[in-house]
Amino acid sequence: DTAVSQTPKYLVTQMGNDKSIKCEQNLGHDTMYWYKQDSKKFLKIMFSYNNKELIINETVPNRFSPKSPDKAHLNLHINSLELGDSAVYFCASSPGGQGSGNTIYFGEGSWLTVV
Amino acid sequence: GQNIDQPTEMTATEGAIVQINCTYQTSGFNGLFWYQQHAGEAPTFLSYNVLDGLEEKGRFSSFLSRSKGYSYLLLKELQMKDSASYLCAVSQAGTALIFGKGTTLSVSS
């Protein structure tokens, strides 16, 4: 049983393209997240949604647009991809809201390479 | 704001004990997590401390001192499979989980 699943796992694309990463969780959690992990392995929050509502947007360029059609899905669309967008993007979910002390469960990650 | 510090790298040998320290400065503290991340994989939950003291779970233990802004993860009877990055993360009221930069542990035979 996959708890948090995201697709695609690997994505290689050219600069300037637009791409999407999809995420779904079957844990019944209210809160979903997108984290970015750069080449130095630093894991940084990008967005947080609670019951389809955007809660956190951490100074991410507006080329990144999250969309949550329902509380089990949080997709990430990236416009006009740049070389610096190359990273691993992790989707995650937790039962409660931000800062509630609830454990966050991560998806397998999506390795994005922009060439 | 928040500031989380942990060593970048550590090495140890099989069977040994290693302690990975984490210090943090934050407001609205709501607990501290440790995650393990093997290369090429997702972070997985190891432990959660919200009260002062030691939490033991098999070979792994985690300690928290809120007054000192300090935590450590203790790994006993090290095995090769424990080679991974260990991420300290702070839960702060009103924000998502904030991660430190991780400690890469290399276990050798």
Backbone of each chain as ProteinMPNN parsed JSONL, in Angstrom:
{"seq_chain_A": "DTAVSQTPKYLVTQMGNDKSIKCEQNLGHDTMYWYKQDSKKFLKIMFSYNNKELIINETVPNRFSPKSPDKAHLNLHINSLELGDSAVYFCASSPGGQGSGNTIYFGEGSWLTVV", "coords_chain_A": {"N_chain_A": [[0.847, -1.2, 0.0], [0.734, 2.019, -1.05], [1.42, 4.996, 0.588], [1.907, 7.822, 0.332], [2.054, 8.917, -2.81], [3.821, 9.892, -5.703], [4.181, 11.226, -8.979], [5.921, 12.132, -11.993], [8.658, 9.82, -11.175], [11.178, 10.313, -12.153], [12.344, 12.991, -14.111], [13.405, 14.563, -16.918], [14.076, 17.512, -18.547], [13.945, 20.311, -20.828], [15.248, 23.647, -20.477], [12.938, 26.278, -20.004], [10.689, 24.853, -20.538], [7.379, 23.703, -19.453], [6.26, 21.871, -16.696], [4.605, 19.266, -14.778], [4.129, 17.827, -11.55], [2.592, 15.182, -9.938], [0.732, 14.382, -6.967], [-0.536, 12.158, -4.557], [-2.262, 11.139, -1.64], [-3.215, 8.435, 0.451], [-3.858, 8.344, 3.083], [-5.74, 9.678, 4.449], [-5.114, 12.14, 5.472], [-5.19, 15.612, 6.502], [-3.465, 17.631, 5.766], [-1.148, 18.642, 3.319], [2.06, 18.814, 1.662], [4.696, 20.404, -0.211], [8.083, 19.837, -0.549], [11.409, 20.894, -1.282], [14.477, 19.463, -2.179], [17.74, 20.249, -2.396], [20.927, 20.035, -4.177], [22.724, 19.914, -2.124], [21.458, 18.5, -0.283], [19.692, 19.796, 1.378], [16.59, 20.096, 2.835], [13.767, 21.808, 2.103], [10.832, 23.627, 2.901], [8.225, 24.32, 0.605], [5.458, 24.701, -0.067], [2.337, 24.501, 1.728], [-0.714, 22.875, 2.222], [-3.929, 22.838, 3.658], [-6.684, 20.931, 3.85], [-7.336, 21.548, 1.124], [-6.777, 24.241, 1.101], [-4.464, 26.854, 0.667], [-1.857, 27.297, 2.872], [0.803, 27.809, 3.569], [3.301, 29.537, 1.836], [6.362, 29.617, 0.865], [8.236, 31.964, -0.029], [8.549, 31.239, -2.749], [9.298, 31.252, -6.216], [6.876, 32.663, -8.485], [6.582, 31.079, -10.654], [6.144, 28.58, -9.839], [3.335, 26.738, -9.208], [1.095, 25.462, -7.038], [-1.61, 23.071, -6.894], [-4.595, 22.002, -5.462], [-6.955, 19.822, -5.856], [-8.558, 18.299, -4.213], [-8.505, 17.153, -0.783], [-6.849, 14.987, -0.802], [-5.07, 15.205, -2.823], [-2.291, 16.917, -4.183], [-0.897, 18.817, -6.477], [1.94, 19.929, -8.384], [2.808, 22.5, -10.442], [5.158, 23.697, -12.743], [6.308, 26.462, -14.372], [8.169, 27.655, -17.229], [10.813, 26.448, -16.856], [13.95, 26.526, -15.131], [17.554, 26.16, -14.943], [18.318, 26.104, -12.266], [16.185, 24.959, -11.045], [16.517, 22.322, -10.911], [16.353, 19.569, -8.877], [15.329, 17.481, -6.097], [11.978, 16.865, -5.588], [9.804, 16.594, -2.984], [6.731, 15.317, -2.063], [4.495, 15.443, 0.692], [2.581, 14.448, 3.604], [0.475, 15.096, 6.49], [-1.378, 14.288, 9.486], [-2.487, 16.4, 10.994], [-2.607, 19.996, 11.295], [-0.173, 22.555, 10.437], [2.745, 22.711, 12.441], [1.696, 21.205, 14.497], [2.866, 19.14, 15.686], [2.515, 16.75, 14.492], [3.491, 13.782, 12.765], [5.184, 13.887, 9.682], [4.719, 12.382, 6.558], [6.517, 11.202, 3.844], [6.486, 11.214, 0.251], [7.979, 9.272, -2.45], [9.625, 10.93, -3.841], [10.482, 13.155, -6.538], [12.699, 13.299, -9.096], [13.945, 15.952, -10.608], [15.49, 17.103, -13.477], [16.849, 19.753, -15.155], [17.843, 20.675, -18.299]], "CA_chain_A": [[0.0, 0.0, 0.0], [1.505, 3.246, -1.129], [0.743, 5.982, 1.406], [2.033, 9.069, -0.406], [2.645, 8.556, -4.097], [4.02, 11.032, -6.588], [4.641, 10.891, -10.324], [6.828, 11.007, -12.246], [9.789, 9.709, -10.266], [12.301, 10.973, -12.819], [11.904, 13.915, -15.152], [14.47, 15.347, -17.535], [13.398, 18.416, -19.455], [14.76, 21.443, -21.255], [14.952, 24.985, -19.949], [11.839, 26.979, -20.641], [9.486, 24.007, -20.599], [6.455, 23.66, -18.326], [6.048, 20.486, -16.279], [3.808, 19.053, -13.57], [4.347, 16.643, -10.714], [1.33, 14.89, -9.255], [0.878, 13.726, -5.672], [-1.773, 11.667, -3.951], [-2.077, 10.391, -0.388], [-4.388, 7.644, 0.824], [-3.804, 8.224, 4.534], [-6.824, 10.455, 5.053], [-4.55, 13.32, 6.14], [-5.752, 16.913, 6.137], [-2.444, 18.59, 5.343], [-0.158, 18.165, 2.348], [3.204, 19.712, 1.523], [5.765, 20.203, -1.18], [9.414, 20.193, -0.101], [12.458, 20.82, -2.298], [15.784, 19.085, -1.639], [18.739, 20.652, -3.394], [22.095, 19.157, -4.349], [23.397, 19.805, -0.827], [20.573, 17.669, 0.538], [18.905, 20.602, 2.296], [15.168, 19.89, 2.594], [13.156, 23.096, 2.412], [9.403, 23.696, 2.623], [7.786, 25.23, -0.445], [4.032, 24.988, 0.103], [1.552, 23.645, 2.598], [-2.161, 22.997, 2.036], [-4.766, 22.17, 4.639], [-8.032, 20.78, 3.286], [-7.365, 22.247, -0.172], [-6.516, 25.664, 1.238], [-3.054, 27.195, 0.787], [-1.531, 27.806, 4.203], [2.168, 28.301, 3.576], [3.972, 29.734, 0.561], [7.643, 30.102, 1.379], [9.053, 32.741, -0.979], [8.84, 30.444, -3.938], [8.959, 32.035, -7.421], [5.501, 32.39, -8.919], [6.587, 30.054, -11.716], [5.677, 27.357, -9.192], [1.94, 26.899, -8.797], [0.472, 24.245, -6.522], [-3.065, 22.988, -7.044], [-5.148, 20.93, -4.64], [-8.36, 19.616, -6.231], [-9.212, 17.779, -3.012], [-7.482, 17.085, 0.266], [-5.966, 13.838, -1.03], [-4.192, 15.482, -3.964], [-1.61, 18.212, -4.267], [-0.037, 18.781, -7.65], [2.861, 21.062, -8.505], [3.078, 22.867, -11.827], [6.283, 24.618, -12.835], [6.412, 27.119, -15.681], [9.448, 28.249, -17.66], [11.829, 25.808, -16.025], [15.309, 27.048, -15.144], [18.556, 25.178, -14.505], [18.32, 26.063, -10.805], [15.041, 24.197, -10.536], [16.933, 20.928, -10.792], [16.327, 19.186, -7.462], [14.344, 16.441, -5.804], [10.775, 17.452, -5.012], [9.107, 15.619, -2.161], [5.395, 15.565, -1.563], [4.34, 14.865, 2.021], [1.282, 14.735, 4.239], [0.406, 14.872, 7.93], [-2.778, 14.251, 9.916], [-2.978, 17.662, 11.502], [-2.102, 21.196, 10.652], [1.222, 22.914, 10.591], [3.221, 22.959, 13.784], [0.887, 20.512, 15.481], [3.626, 18.028, 16.228], [2.182, 15.511, 13.798], [4.519, 13.24, 11.895], [5.031, 14.086, 8.241], [5.06, 11.201, 5.767], [6.999, 11.659, 2.549], [6.455, 10.399, -0.952], [9.272, 8.745, -2.876], [10.421, 11.988, -4.447], [10.545, 13.297, -7.997], [14.015, 13.847, -9.455], [13.809, 16.838, -11.767], [16.74, 17.609, -14.055], [16.613, 20.72, -16.223], [19.071, 20.749, -19.114]], "C_chain_A": [[0.872, 1.235, 0.0], [0.765, 4.346, -0.388], [0.722, 7.342, 0.719], [2.735, 8.722, -1.715], [2.72, 9.778, -4.986], [4.575, 10.558, -7.914], [4.911, 12.156, -11.117], [7.948, 10.933, -11.214], [11.02, 10.401, -10.851], [11.766, 11.82, -13.962], [13.104, 14.708, -15.637], [13.831, 16.21, -18.601], [14.301, 19.596, -19.79], [14.314, 22.734, -20.578], [13.806, 25.592, -20.725], [10.559, 26.165, -20.734], [8.637, 24.176, -19.352], [6.217, 22.199, -17.976], [5.22, 20.43, -15.007], [4.235, 17.786, -12.856], [3.054, 16.422, -9.928], [1.602, 14.159, -7.944], [-0.486, 13.354, -5.128], [-1.435, 10.96, -2.645], [-3.382, 9.685, -0.02], [-4.448, 7.411, 2.333], [-4.944, 8.962, 5.222], [-6.34, 11.706, 5.766], [-5.173, 14.608, 5.621], [-4.732, 17.843, 5.488], [-1.457, 17.935, 4.387], [0.884, 19.243, 2.093], [3.975, 19.401, 0.247], [7.056, 20.715, -0.551], [10.365, 20.07, -1.293], [13.768, 20.449, -1.613], [16.836, 19.351, -2.699], [19.936, 19.692, -3.393], [22.884, 18.985, -3.064], [22.542, 19.074, 0.19], [19.726, 18.461, 1.532], [17.433, 20.525, 1.903], [14.418, 21.136, 3.046], [11.687, 23.114, 2.013], [9.127, 24.688, 1.511], [6.353, 25.676, -0.184], [3.423, 24.031, 1.121], [0.081, 23.939, 2.347], [-2.858, 22.246, 3.153], [-6.181, 22.13, 4.093], [-8.239, 21.668, 2.06], [-7.04, 23.73, -0.094], [-5.022, 25.918, 1.437], [-2.79, 27.851, 2.139], [-0.157, 28.458, 4.204], [2.681, 28.414, 2.148], [5.297, 30.404, 0.903], [8.484, 30.729, 0.278], [9.508, 31.918, -2.169], [8.48, 31.28, -5.161], [7.564, 31.689, -7.92], [5.434, 31.527, -10.164], [6.102, 28.707, -11.171], [4.242, 27.577, -8.726], [1.38, 25.554, -8.336], [-1.034, 24.286, -6.769], [-3.553, 21.788, -6.251], [-6.623, 20.762, -4.97], [-9.196, 19.058, -5.09], [-8.128, 17.501, -1.994], [-6.544, 15.897, 0.104], [-4.962, 14.084, -2.147], [-3.578, 16.865, -3.86], [-0.603, 18.128, -5.397], [0.814, 20.038, -7.705], [3.144, 21.312, -9.975], [4.2, 23.901, -11.853], [6.357, 25.164, -14.254], [7.842, 27.57, -15.951], [10.619, 27.734, -16.827], [13.218, 26.4, -16.243], [16.267, 25.976, -14.626], [18.527, 25.002, -12.985], [17.138, 25.327, -10.203], [15.374, 22.714, -10.393], [17.092, 20.572, -9.32], [15.435, 17.955, -7.338], [13.169, 17.107, -5.097], [10.014, 16.354, -4.279], [7.723, 16.144, -1.798], [5.29, 14.888, -0.196], [2.958, 15.177, 2.562], [1.387, 14.487, 5.733], [-1.048, 14.96, 8.369], [-3.332, 15.602, 10.327], [-2.368, 18.827, 10.775], [-0.652, 21.452, 10.958], [1.552, 23.11, 12.065], [2.453, 22.238, 14.861], [1.629, 19.357, 16.119], [3.288, 16.709, 15.568], [3.3, 15.089, 12.861], [4.175, 13.509, 10.438], [5.509, 12.836, 7.523], [5.372, 11.657, 4.351], [6.704, 10.669, 1.437], [7.863, 10.021, -1.356], [10.17, 9.792, -3.515], [10.341, 11.976, -5.964], [11.842, 14.015, -8.34], [13.872, 14.662, -10.737], [15.185, 17.323, -12.205], [16.388, 18.514, -15.216], [17.915, 20.895, -16.988], [18.986, 21.894, -20.13]], "O_chain_A": [[1.649, 1.469, 0.926], [-0.397, 4.614, -0.691], [-0.338, 7.943, 0.543], [3.884, 8.281, -1.711], [1.801, 10.596, -5.02], [5.348, 9.601, -7.967], [4.212, 13.154, -10.942], [8.161, 11.883, -10.46], [11.808, 11.002, -10.12], [10.854, 11.416, -14.684], [13.74, 15.431, -14.87], [13.119, 15.702, -19.468], [15.299, 19.841, -19.112], [13.163, 22.883, -20.168], [13.71, 25.442, -21.943], [9.481, 26.707, -20.977], [9.087, 24.708, -18.337], [5.998, 21.376, -18.865], [5.137, 21.402, -14.257], [4.647, 16.806, -13.478], [2.501, 17.349, -9.337], [2.574, 13.414, -7.825], [-1.45, 14.114, -5.22], [-0.428, 10.258, -2.56], [-4.476, 10.232, -0.153], [-5.008, 6.42, 2.802], [-5.095, 8.88, 6.441], [-7.068, 12.277, 6.578], [-5.62, 14.693, 4.477], [-5.105, 18.747, 4.74], [-0.993, 16.818, 4.618], [0.626, 20.431, 2.284], [3.914, 18.296, -0.292], [7.132, 21.851, -0.084], [10.157, 19.254, -2.19], [14.133, 21.039, -0.596], [16.819, 18.747, -3.771], [19.94, 18.678, -2.696], [23.633, 18.019, -2.921], [22.864, 19.035, 1.377], [19.112, 17.879, 2.426], [17.07, 20.851, 0.772], [14.429, 21.481, 4.228], [11.33, 22.672, 0.921], [9.718, 25.767, 1.471], [6.067, 26.869, -0.092], [3.913, 22.924, 1.345], [-0.328, 25.097, 2.269], [-2.436, 21.159, 3.546], [-6.807, 23.171, 3.895], [-9.199, 22.435, 1.983], [-7.027, 24.411, -1.12], [-4.387, 25.277, 2.275], [-3.429, 28.84, 2.496], [0.027, 29.533, 4.775], [2.515, 27.495, 1.346], [5.348, 31.599, 1.192], [9.358, 30.069, -0.285], [10.682, 31.905, -2.539], [7.452, 31.957, -5.152], [7.12, 30.548, -7.792], [4.347, 31.267, -10.68], [5.706, 27.82, -11.926], [3.967, 28.49, -7.946], [1.213, 24.63, -9.133], [-1.649, 25.35, -6.844], [-2.998, 20.694, -6.353], [-7.462, 21.48, -4.425], [-10.397, 19.312, -5.009], [-6.943, 17.605, -2.312], [-5.538, 15.811, 0.809], [-4.091, 13.248, -2.389], [-4.238, 17.841, -3.505], [0.419, 17.45, -5.286], [0.456, 21.075, -7.145], [3.659, 20.439, -10.673], [4.192, 24.86, -11.081], [6.456, 24.404, -15.218], [8.617, 27.829, -15.03], [11.322, 28.508, -16.177], [13.611, 26.727, -17.363], [15.859, 25.02, -13.966], [18.691, 23.892, -12.478], [17.091, 25.098, -8.994], [14.599, 21.948, -9.821], [17.872, 21.199, -8.602], [14.871, 17.461, -8.315], [13.354, 17.83, -4.118], [9.634, 15.336, -4.858], [7.569, 17.258, -1.298], [5.933, 13.864, 0.039], [2.256, 16.05, 2.052], [2.27, 13.763, 6.193], [-1.861, 15.618, 7.718], [-4.489, 15.922, 10.054], [-1.693, 18.661, 9.759], [0.01, 20.673, 11.644], [0.734, 23.613, 12.836], [2.539, 22.611, 16.031], [1.094, 18.671, 16.99], [3.725, 15.656, 16.03], [3.967, 15.922, 12.246], [3.025, 13.375, 10.019], [6.569, 12.294, 7.837], [4.603, 12.396, 3.735], [6.675, 9.457, 1.648], [8.83, 10.397, -0.694], [11.362, 9.55, -3.706], [10.156, 10.932, -6.588], [12.068, 15.159, -7.947], [13.697, 14.104, -11.821], [15.944, 17.88, -11.412], [15.709, 18.097, -16.154], [18.954, 21.218, -16.411], [19.923, 22.108, -20.899]]}, "seq_chain_B": "GQNIDQPTEMTATEGAIVQINCTYQTSGFNGLFWYQQHAGEAPTFLSYNVLDGLEEKGRFSSFLSRSKGYSYLLLKELQMKDSASYLCAVSQAGTALIFGKGTTLSVSS", "coords_chain_B": {"N_chain_B": [[12.399, 33.751, 13.662], [14.007, 30.672, 12.702], [16.668, 28.464, 13.631], [18.626, 25.779, 12.947], [21.073, 23.553, 13.855], [23.375, 21.044, 13.001], [25.968, 18.549, 12.864], [27.794, 18.205, 9.783], [28.945, 15.891, 8.727], [29.641, 12.542, 9.863], [31.598, 9.777, 11.011], [31.805, 6.289, 11.708], [32.349, 3.008, 13.145], [31.246, -0.348, 12.524], [29.161, -1.79, 15.011], [29.732, 0.079, 16.893], [28.853, 2.97, 18.964], [27.1, 5.917, 18.214], [26.577, 9.41, 18.505], [24.476, 11.89, 17.429], [24.266, 15.266, 17.348], [21.98, 18.015, 17.78], [21.192, 21.369, 17.653], [18.928, 24.017, 18.314], [17.123, 27.045, 17.606], [14.196, 28.571, 18.238], [10.808, 29.832, 18.152], [7.629, 29.218, 19.7], [7.825, 26.457, 19.995], [7.108, 23.106, 19.226], [7.863, 20.502, 19.419], [10.356, 18.03, 18.444], [11.728, 16.34, 15.717], [13.35, 13.404, 14.431], [14.577, 12.247, 11.405], [15.421, 9.66, 9.085], [17.345, 9.339, 6.161], [18.105, 7.482, 3.453], [20.419, 7.332, 0.734], [19.087, 8.511, -2.256], [16.498, 7.995, -1.527], [13.318, 8.562, 0.179], [12.878, 10.673, 3.102], [12.442, 9.052, 6.241], [10.458, 8.594, 9.148], [11.895, 8.64, 12.383], [11.89, 9.394, 15.169], [10.156, 11.264, 17.746], [10.209, 13.945, 19.921], [8.727, 15.763, 22.488], [8.636, 16.404, 25.089], [11.024, 16.953, 27.72], [13.792, 14.742, 28.001], [14.651, 11.255, 27.532], [13.879, 9.188, 24.816], [13.485, 5.888, 24.002], [13.941, 3.55, 21.413], [14.376, 0.621, 20.42], [17.447, 0.122, 18.84], [17.839, 2.765, 18.551], [17.809, 5.946, 20.123], [16.407, 8.994, 21.334], [16.995, 12.247, 22.548], [15.891, 15.091, 24.373], [16.297, 18.469, 25.365], [14.561, 21.07, 26.235], [15.022, 23.535, 27.46], [17.642, 24.022, 26.848], [17.612, 24.026, 24.157], [18.317, 21.746, 22.643], [19.042, 18.59, 21.224], [19.69, 15.098, 20.821], [20.453, 12.265, 18.759], [20.88, 8.935, 19.356], [22.637, 6.197, 18.272], [22.962, 2.813, 18.596], [25.03, -0.169, 18.533], [25.954, -0.138, 15.833], [25.192, -0.696, 12.4], [26.021, -1.56, 9.004], [23.936, -0.797, 7.37], [22.993, 1.443, 8.584], [24.222, 3.593, 7.555], [23.549, 6.677, 6.354], [21.704, 9.757, 5.857], [20.883, 11.842, 8.584], [18.263, 13.644, 9.726], [17.462, 16.434, 11.572], [14.558, 17.959, 12.787], [12.367, 20.64, 13.427], [9.265, 21.233, 14.94], [7.141, 23.861, 14.717], [4.792, 26.127, 15.97], [2.235, 26.955, 13.732], [3.714, 26.772, 11.401], [5.197, 24.792, 8.756], [7.042, 21.707, 9.147], [10.382, 22.298, 9.973], [13.507, 21.689, 8.672], [16.846, 20.728, 9.598], [20.141, 20.806, 8.079], [21.003, 18.261, 7.892], [22.878, 15.317, 8.834], [25.38, 13.413, 7.542], [26.005, 10.121, 7.96], [28.544, 7.787, 7.957], [29.126, 4.408, 8.05], [31.596, 2.098, 8.683], [33.229, -1.067, 8.111]], "CA_chain_B": [[12.939, 32.783, 12.724], [14.48, 29.438, 13.325], [18.022, 28.108, 13.267], [18.861, 24.4, 13.354], [22.451, 23.185, 13.543], [23.83, 19.686, 13.25], [27.219, 18.349, 12.121], [27.582, 17.848, 8.384], [29.333, 14.501, 8.484], [30.218, 11.761, 10.952], [31.973, 8.425, 10.624], [31.853, 5.352, 12.826], [32.552, 1.629, 12.702], [30.191, -1.315, 12.881], [29.133, -2.195, 16.409], [29.993, 1.215, 17.78], [27.753, 3.864, 19.328], [27.343, 7.27, 17.717], [25.604, 10.412, 18.961], [24.348, 13.008, 16.493], [23.699, 16.383, 18.089], [21.217, 19.027, 17.058], [20.781, 22.52, 18.457], [17.936, 24.795, 17.587], [16.583, 28.269, 18.202], [12.902, 28.767, 17.615], [9.72, 30.245, 19.029], [6.46, 28.373, 19.489], [8.327, 25.088, 19.832], [6.052, 22.102, 19.377], [8.425, 19.166, 19.306], [11.508, 17.84, 17.579], [11.709, 15.068, 15.003], [14.508, 12.89, 13.715], [14.276, 11.444, 10.225], [16.545, 8.991, 8.415], [17.212, 9.349, 4.703], [19.122, 6.79, 2.678], [20.696, 7.969, -0.554], [18.132, 8.222, -3.312], [15.196, 7.617, -1.001], [12.596, 9.578, 0.937], [13.094, 10.652, 4.55], [11.483, 8.249, 7.001], [10.354, 9.01, 10.538], [12.577, 7.846, 13.406], [11.484, 9.682, 16.542], [9.553, 12.554, 18.047], [10.287, 14.336, 21.332], [8.132, 17.059, 22.798], [8.973, 16.635, 26.487], [12.425, 16.706, 28.042], [14.137, 13.389, 28.398], [15.131, 10.277, 26.562], [12.921, 8.237, 24.247], [14.252, 4.773, 23.452], [13.206, 2.72, 20.458], [15.321, -0.342, 19.872], [18.852, 0.572, 18.83], [17.868, 4.222, 18.427], [17.235, 6.737, 21.217], [16.469, 10.432, 21.079], [16.959, 13.022, 23.789], [15.532, 16.504, 24.195], [16.319, 19.438, 26.45], [13.937, 22.277, 25.677], [15.643, 24.738, 28.019], [18.935, 24.226, 26.184], [17.455, 23.987, 22.702], [19.3, 20.724, 22.286], [18.589, 17.214, 21.08], [20.62, 14.189, 20.164], [20.019, 10.941, 18.33], [21.899, 7.964, 19.732], [22.521, 4.95, 17.541], [23.798, 1.785, 19.207], [25.3, -1.397, 17.749], [25.853, 0.326, 14.462], [25.25, -1.632, 11.283], [26.331, -0.898, 7.737], [22.713, -0.22, 6.815], [22.708, 2.723, 9.246], [24.828, 4.667, 6.754], [22.438, 7.459, 5.816], [21.629, 11.106, 6.421], [19.958, 11.954, 9.706], [17.732, 15.003, 9.666], [16.803, 16.984, 12.749], [13.505, 18.862, 12.303], [11.63, 21.272, 14.518], [7.863, 21.589, 14.724], [6.91, 25.192, 15.276], [3.384, 26.471, 15.811], [1.85, 27.777, 12.596], [4.548, 26.58, 10.211], [5.52, 23.406, 8.424], [8.244, 21.168, 9.78], [11.609, 22.934, 9.483], [14.594, 20.72, 8.75], [18.243, 21.08, 9.56], [20.782, 20.418, 6.823], [21.264, 16.839, 7.896], [24.193, 14.768, 9.154], [25.646, 12.196, 6.785], [26.738, 9.15, 8.769], [29.154, 6.688, 7.209], [29.512, 3.308, 8.921], [32.547, 1.231, 7.999], [33.436, -2.367, 8.778]], "C_chain_B": [[13.398, 31.54, 13.445], [15.868, 29.124, 12.799], [18.271, 26.715, 13.813], [20.254, 24.001, 12.911], [22.723, 21.733, 13.902], [25.094, 19.484, 12.429], [26.926, 17.859, 10.708], [27.849, 16.367, 8.143], [29.849, 13.86, 9.765], [30.579, 10.39, 10.399], [32.053, 7.57, 11.87], [32.056, 3.953, 12.257], [31.406, 0.745, 13.185], [30.301, -1.69, 14.35], [29.311, -1.063, 17.39], [28.696, 1.94, 18.126], [28.085, 5.25, 18.783], [26.216, 8.19, 18.19], [25.622, 11.586, 17.994], [23.596, 14.128, 17.211], [22.946, 17.349, 17.179], [20.873, 20.15, 18.032], [19.84, 23.375, 17.627], [17.566, 26.052, 18.357], [15.272, 28.529, 17.488], [11.907, 29.291, 18.633], [8.517, 29.356, 18.735], [6.822, 26.915, 19.272], [7.219, 24.078, 20.12], [6.597, 20.704, 19.129], [9.562, 19.086, 18.305], [11.49, 16.432, 17.002], [13.124, 14.703, 14.539], [13.996, 12.005, 12.576], [15.562, 10.823, 9.7], [16.297, 9.033, 6.914], [18.38, 8.62, 4.063], [19.238, 7.459, 1.316], [19.663, 7.539, -1.592], [16.742, 7.842, -2.834], [14.556, 8.77, -0.236], [13.0, 9.539, 2.404], [12.027, 9.794, 5.23], [11.588, 8.614, 8.48], [11.112, 8.051, 11.462], [11.998, 8.097, 14.789], [10.901, 11.072, 16.651], [9.661, 12.786, 19.545], [9.606, 15.689, 21.501], [8.393, 17.42, 24.266], [10.452, 16.347, 26.705], [12.637, 15.24, 28.401], [14.493, 12.519, 27.22], [13.994, 9.36, 26.125], [13.722, 7.128, 23.586], [13.367, 3.922, 22.557], [14.196, 1.778, 19.804], [16.748, 0.167, 19.959], [18.956, 2.098, 18.81], [17.205, 4.866, 19.65], [17.343, 8.201, 20.837], [16.232, 11.167, 22.387], [16.611, 14.457, 23.457], [15.708, 17.27, 25.493], [15.779, 20.746, 25.887], [14.609, 23.544, 26.198], [16.96, 25.054, 27.333], [18.798, 24.276, 24.673], [18.359, 22.931, 22.088], [18.642, 19.356, 22.214], [19.746, 16.37, 20.569], [19.91, 12.9, 19.787], [21.165, 9.992, 18.617], [21.648, 6.658, 18.987], [23.49, 3.936, 18.132], [23.985, 0.615, 18.253], [25.183, -1.106, 16.259], [25.992, -0.805, 13.446], [25.518, -0.846, 10.007], [25.095, -0.197, 7.178], [22.309, 1.098, 7.488], [23.383, 3.89, 8.532], [23.708, 5.413, 6.02], [22.608, 8.893, 6.301], [20.583, 11.112, 7.514], [19.56, 13.42, 9.834], [17.024, 15.348, 10.971], [15.768, 17.983, 12.236], [12.685, 19.365, 13.481], [10.206, 21.599, 14.093], [7.598, 22.884, 15.467], [5.474, 25.585, 14.975], [3.174, 27.358, 14.585], [2.709, 27.617, 11.361], [4.724, 25.099, 9.946], [6.81, 22.999, 9.134], [9.492, 21.77, 9.128], [12.775, 21.986, 9.728], [15.953, 21.388, 8.867], [18.859, 20.548, 8.283], [21.213, 18.96, 6.8], [22.699, 16.481, 8.236], [24.359, 13.479, 8.378], [26.532, 11.284, 7.615], [27.259, 8.036, 7.869], [29.625, 5.642, 8.205], [30.416, 2.378, 8.136], [32.77, -0.048, 8.807], [34.812, -2.454, 9.415]], "O_chain_B": [[13.196, 31.385, 14.649], [16.209, 29.471, 11.669], [18.142, 26.49, 15.017], [20.586, 24.098, 11.73], [22.344, 21.261, 14.974], [25.289, 20.155, 11.416], [25.926, 17.181, 10.471], [27.092, 15.683, 7.455], [30.413, 14.528, 10.632], [29.96, 9.9, 9.454], [32.337, 8.068, 12.959], [31.952, 3.737, 11.049], [30.701, 1.074, 14.14], [31.4, -1.884, 14.871], [29.069, -1.226, 18.587], [27.611, 1.589, 17.661], [29.227, 5.701, 18.881], [25.055, 7.787, 18.262], [26.664, 12.201, 17.771], [22.449, 13.962, 17.625], [23.234, 17.478, 15.989], [20.327, 19.903, 19.107], [19.947, 23.444, 16.402], [17.679, 26.116, 19.581], [15.244, 28.69, 16.268], [12.138, 29.205, 19.839], [8.403, 28.804, 17.64], [6.201, 26.223, 18.465], [6.499, 24.179, 21.112], [5.868, 19.821, 18.676], [9.716, 19.946, 17.439], [11.264, 15.456, 17.718], [13.965, 15.567, 14.293], [13.124, 11.155, 12.753], [16.647, 11.385, 9.849], [15.182, 8.792, 6.451], [19.517, 9.087, 4.123], [18.291, 8.066, 0.816], [19.405, 6.349, -1.774], [15.901, 7.418, -3.627], [15.172, 9.816, -0.03], [13.419, 8.495, 2.904], [10.86, 9.811, 4.84], [12.671, 8.905, 8.988], [10.995, 6.831, 11.35], [11.655, 7.157, 15.506], [11.108, 11.933, 15.796], [9.261, 11.94, 20.344], [9.873, 16.633, 20.758], [8.373, 18.593, 24.638], [11.058, 15.582, 25.954], [11.786, 14.594, 29.014], [14.619, 12.974, 26.083], [13.249, 8.829, 26.948], [14.545, 7.39, 22.709], [12.22, 3.616, 22.884], [14.782, 2.092, 18.768], [17.204, 0.591, 21.021], [20.033, 2.655, 19.025], [16.18, 4.393, 20.142], [18.253, 8.602, 20.112], [15.403, 10.779, 23.21], [16.981, 14.976, 22.404], [15.329, 16.805, 26.569], [16.471, 21.443, 25.146], [14.75, 24.52, 25.461], [17.354, 26.217, 27.244], [19.776, 24.544, 23.976], [19.078, 23.198, 21.125], [17.796, 19.012, 23.039], [20.676, 16.89, 19.952], [18.919, 12.501, 20.398], [22.291, 10.216, 18.173], [20.561, 6.088, 19.071], [24.698, 4.171, 18.166], [23.222, 0.428, 17.306], [24.417, -1.742, 15.535], [26.789, -1.728, 13.61], [25.278, 0.359, 9.934], [25.201, 0.874, 6.58], [21.399, 1.785, 7.024], [23.14, 5.048, 8.87], [23.015, 4.845, 5.177], [23.531, 9.205, 7.055], [19.535, 10.477, 7.398], [20.397, 14.303, 10.023], [16.112, 14.647, 11.409], [16.068, 18.774, 11.341], [12.357, 18.617, 14.403], [9.975, 22.169, 13.027], [7.802, 22.987, 16.676], [4.994, 25.399, 13.857], [3.845, 28.376, 14.419], [2.45, 28.274, 10.353], [4.438, 24.261, 10.8], [7.555, 23.835, 9.645], [9.641, 21.756, 7.907], [12.999, 21.537, 10.852], [16.186, 22.464, 8.315], [18.176, 19.906, 7.485], [21.733, 18.481, 5.792], [23.624, 17.245, 7.96], [23.567, 12.551, 8.536], [27.67, 11.629, 7.935], [26.502, 7.424, 7.115], [30.421, 5.936, 9.097], [30.055, 1.92, 7.053], [32.532, -0.095, 10.014], [35.151, -3.474, 10.015]]}, "name": "protein", "num_of_chains": 2, "seq": "DTAVSQTPKYLVTQMGNDKSIKCEQNLGHDTMYWYKQDSKKFLKIMFSYNNKELIINETVPNRFSPKSPDKAHLNLHINSLELGDSAVYFCASSPGGQGSGNTIYFGEGSWLTVVGQNIDQPTEMTATEGAIVQINCTYQTSGFNGLFWYQQHAGEAPTFLSYNVLDGLEEKGRFSSFLSRSKGYSYLLLKELQMKDSASYLCAVSQAGTALIFGKGTTLSVSS"}
